[in-house]
Amino acid sequence: MRNNYRHTKKEKKLFKLLMEKNKFVNDQELADYLLMSSSMISQVRNDHFYLSPRTILLIYDKTDLTIEEIRQLAREDV
């Protein structure tokens, strides 16, 4: 019997917004921008880790988003 399960990449609204706004084409570019590893991006995306306060402040400094907006977008899946 074939397994028809396909792994679908979860997408957090925050990451999608940052990638579109900065015209990033992959997670590595986003990771470099956020001073994170691409594996950490994946772990946050899959709800294994949450954004650290340091990363939230870094995103706050690099965008026009409020800290509350960053936290909210980081929790929401697309």
Contacts in CASP RR format, 6 or more apart in sequence:
PFRMAT RR
TARGET T0000
AUTHOR 0000-0000-0000
METHOD contacts of the structure
MODEL  1
MRNNYRHTKKEKKLFKLLMEKNKFVNDQELADYLLMSSSMISQVRNDHFY
LSPRTILLIYDKTDLTIEEIRQLAREDV
9 45 0 8 1.000
10 45 0 8 1.000
10 46 0 8 1.000
10 47 0 8 1.000
10 77 0 8 1.000
11 45 0 8 1.000
11 77 0 8 1.000
11 78 0 8 1.000
12 44 0 8 1.000
12 45 0 8 1.000
12 73 0 8 1.000
12 74 0 8 1.000
12 75 0 8 1.000
12 76 0 8 1.000
12 77 0 8 1.000
12 78 0 8 1.000
13 73 0 8 1.000
13 74 0 8 1.000
13 76 0 8 1.000
13 77 0 8 1.000
13 78 0 8 1.000
14 51 0 8 1.000
14 59 0 8 1.000
14 70 0 8 1.000
14 73 0 8 1.000
14 74 0 8 1.000
14 76 0 8 1.000
15 30 0 8 1.000
15 41 0 8 1.000
15 44 0 8 1.000
15 45 0 8 1.000
16 78 0 8 1.000
17 73 0 8 1.000
18 24 0 8 1.000
18 30 0 8 1.000
18 33 0 8 1.000
18 34 0 8 1.000
18 59 0 8 1.000
18 63 0 8 1.000
19 25 0 8 1.000
19 29 0 8 1.000
19 30 0 8 1.000
21 63 0 8 1.000
22 29 0 8 1.000
22 30 0 8 1.000
22 33 0 8 1.000
24 30 0 8 1.000
24 33 0 8 1.000
27 38 0 8 1.000
27 41 0 8 1.000
27 42 0 8 1.000
28 38 0 8 1.000
30 38 0 8 1.000
30 41 0 8 1.000
31 37 0 8 1.000
31 38 0 8 1.000
31 40 0 8 1.000
31 41 0 8 1.000
33 62 0 8 1.000
34 41 0 8 1.000
34 55 0 8 1.000
34 58 0 8 1.000
34 59 0 8 1.000
35 55 0 8 1.000
35 58 0 8 1.000
36 55 0 8 1.000
40 49 0 8 1.000
43 49 0 8 1.000
44 50 0 8 1.000
44 51 0 8 1.000
44 74 0 8 1.000
50 74 0 8 1.000
51 59 0 8 1.000
51 70 0 8 1.000
51 71 0 8 1.000
51 74 0 8 1.000
56 67 0 8 1.000
56 70 0 8 1.000
56 71 0 8 1.000
56 74 0 8 1.000
57 67 0 8 1.000
59 65 0 8 1.000
59 70 0 8 1.000
60 66 0 8 1.000
60 67 0 8 1.000
60 70 0 8 1.000
63 70 0 8 1.000
65 73 0 8 1.000
END
